[in-house]
Amino acid sequence: MSHKIVSKSKLSENVFTAEIEASLIAQAGKPGQFVVISINSEYSERIPLTIADADPEKGTIRLIWQRVGKTTAELADMKAGEKIANVVGPLGKPTHLKNFGTVVCVGGGIGNAPLLPIAKALKKAGNKIISILGARSKDLLILEDEFTPISNELIVTTDDGSYGRKALVTEPLKELCQRDQKPDQAFVIGPAIMMKYCCEVTKQFNVPTQVSLNTIMVDATGMCGGCRVEIEGKPKFVCVDGPEFDGHKVNFDLMMKRLDAYKDQEKKAYEQYKKHRCKIGLA
């Protein structure tokens, strides 16, 4: 069964959002879960993408992705009305939701996308939401307008100071943890290095912290082991045991080494795809 792209738009230079027909997933999906897509059923790579939103009545889910490799580039080049061969899900364990009290939600770059449905659900559960959104520059910041109505307090940082506060997200996070009433819970999603340093901050102040890990996946059923991470010294699989884990227990250094394992092959595949697009006049 193929899945039609109902609508598609650009959020920033290389970040896109699309509404996809997937009625069963729209009905069953919960915050924190993801899907695995393959564009062509015969030979396409399988990639995991978070369910950024769902509309059970329309039977659609919203996906947000960054153009960084061959498959994400292929998806970015597709148009509304075209069809994706396979969308499998919902996968992974949903976010544990309750009224923690005050929750700080920290997003970095494309991490703002998987963070959004979690922040919305936490707000609905009665939490006070403090959002910290980081980006390299103003042009690369996404979803600020969607975080604004659900945030009791919103802090924006950019690496170059072109918008909001010139700082890394760890700086305002530390300040929040130093308040007389520190956050009761933190959720952090973004690049692995960002999550690592955010967790080092929250650990100093004993603020429980959940992270959502975006690792290499193949079958997304726990069989291949491609998404293996080390949690408190024990192996876990992001696709079935996660994607969310206690950030204070994640071996981020090992995870980053595994993420870098196929960088050369990813780059080569992306360059070949771009050359092919140029050759057929679609670049």
N, C-alpha and C positions, 0 to 999 in steps of 0.2 A: 504493500500500500504506500503510495507516494504522498507527499505532504506539500500542499501549495503554499507559496509565499504570498500572503494576503497583502502585506504592505512592507515597505523597506525604506529606511532613511539613514542619513549620516549624522552622527552625534559630534564627531570631531574629525580631524584629518584622516585618521585610520581606524576609527571606531564606528561601527554600524549597528543598527537595531532593526529587527524584522518581526512581524507577526506571522506565525506559521500555523497552518491547520493541523491540529493534533488533539482531537476531541477527548479521547480517553485519558491522555496525559493531563489535559487541562482540568479534567474532573478529579483526578487522583493526586496530582502534584501538590507538594507542600513546600514552604520556605526552606531553603537550604539544599533542596534536591536538584538534580541535573539530568540532562539527556545526553545521549551519544548519537551523533548524526554521521551519516555518510551520504555524500552528494550523489554519487553514482553507485548503484547496487553491485556492479560487477567488479570494480577495481578501486573505488575511492577509499582513502584513509578514513578511519573512524576518529572523531574528536569529541571530547566532552565539552558541553556548554551549560551554564547554569540557567535554570528557568527563572527569568527575571520577573515574570508576571504571567498570569493565566486568566482567561475569561471562559469559564465553563459554559456559559450561555451561548457564546459565539463558537466555542470549540477551538479556541486558539491559545497558543502560548507565545510569549515574547522572548526572543533571544537577543543578546547583546554580545558582540565579539570584536576583537581587534585584528586588523590585517597584519599578521606577523609571519605567516608561513603559507605554503601552497594551498592547503584546504581552506584556511580562513580567507585567503585571497580569492579563491574560486567562489566562495559564498558571498564575498563582498561584491563580486562582479555579476552575480545573478540579479534578476529583476523581478518585480512583483508579477505574479502570474506563473512564473516558472516553478518547477517542483523539485523538492529534495527527495531522494530515493528512500532513505530510512531515517526515522527519528525514534529512538528507543528510550523508554523511561516510563515513569520517573525512577531514577536510580539514586542510591545513597540513602543515608539516614537523614530524616528531616531535623531541623533545628529544634532543640529542646526549648520550648517557650513557656515562660511564666512571668509573673510580676516580680522581677528582681529588685526593683526600686529605681535607681538611676543607672542607666546603661550608656556607656560611651561606645559609639560605633565609628570605627576608624577605617576609612577606605583610601586606597592608593591607586591612582590611575584606573585601569580597567576593573580593579577590585571594587569600585563603587557599584558596579552592575550586580554582582552576586550579593553585595551587602544590602541593597535597596529592599528586596522583599523581606529580608530578615528584620531590618529596621522597622518596616511597616507593621509586621506582625508583632514585634515587641511593643510598639506604640499601642496597637490594638489591645494588647494584654495588660495595659495600664502602666507601662514604664515611662519614666521621664527619659527622653532621648537627647543625648548630646552627640552631635555628628561632627567628625573631623574628616574633611575631604581634601586629599592632596593630589597634586599634579605637577609635572615639570614646568608647565606654563599655563597661562589663561586659556590658550587655544586648545589645550589638551584636557581641560577639566570637563567632566561629564556629569550629568544628572543632578546638578546643584538645585535646579528648579523643582525636582521631585523630592529631594531631601528637605527642602525648606518647610513645606507644610507639616511634616511629621516630626520636625526637630524643635525641641524646646530651646536649644541653643545650637547654632551652626558656626563652625570655624573652618575657613578655607585657607589652605596654604599652597604656595607655589615655590618651586626651587629657585626660580629667577626673580621672584617678587613682582611679576607682571600682573598679579591679581591677588586679592586677599593679603595674607601675611607671608612675608618671605621667611620660610622656615620649612624644616621637615616635619612630618606629622608627629614625630616623637616629642617635639618641643611642647606644643600645647597639651599633648597627652600627659606629659610629666607634670605640667602645671595643674591639670585637673586632679591628678592623683595626690598632689600636695595640698589640695583644699581641705578645710576642716571636715567637710562632708565629701569624701572621695567617692568615686563611682562604685556601685555595688557589683558591677559586671562589665566586662569589655568584650566586644566582638571586633576582630581585626581581619581584614581581607585585602590582599594586595600582593605585590612582588614578594618572593620568599625573604629577601634581605630586609625588606620593610617590616614584615611580620616578626622576624627574628628580633629586631631592635625594639619594636613595640612591646614584645613579650618580656624583654629584659627590663624595660621600664616598669611595666605593671607588676612584674615579679618582686621588684624592690619594695612595692607598696602593698603587696598581698591582695591585689585586685584580680579575681578569677578572670581568665581570658580564653575565649574560644577563637580559633582560627579555622579558616576553610582552605584546604590545600588543593592546589591545581597541579597535579602531577601528570606524567606521561601515562596514558591508558591505552589498552588495546581491546580487550573483550569486555571490560567493565563488569565482570562477574566474579572477580577474585581468583580466576584460574591462571592467568598469565603471569602475574607477579610484577608487571611493569610499573604499577603504581605503589610499590612497596615503600613504606617509610618506617622509621624507628620511633616508637613512642615509649618513653620511659624504659629504654633499653630492649624493648620487645618489638618484633615485626608486626606491622598492621598494613592493611590494604585500604587505600583511600576510597576505592570504588564501593566497597561493601561495609567497611568499618567506619568510614567517614562520609562525606568529605570533612566534617568538622571534628576537631580534636582540642584537647586542653593544650593551649599554646605553650605552657610552661613545661610540658613533657615532650615536645617535639624536638628531634635532632635535626635542626635546620641545616647545619653544615653538610650532613650526609645527604639530605634531600636536595640541596643545591648542586652537589656533585652529580647526582643522578639526573637532574634536570639538564645539566650541561652535556650529558653523554652523547646526545645525537644532534648537537648544534650544527656541526659541519654538514651532516646529511640534510638537515632541515633547510639550511641556507642554500645548498645545491639544488634541492627540489624546487624551492621558491624561485631561484634564478632561472631554472629551466622553464618554469611556468610562465614567467614574465617574457622570456625570449619567444616562447610559443605564441603568446598573445600578440607580440609585436609582429611576428612572422605572418599571422593571419589578419593583421590590421585591426586588432581590437584593443591595443594598448592605449 
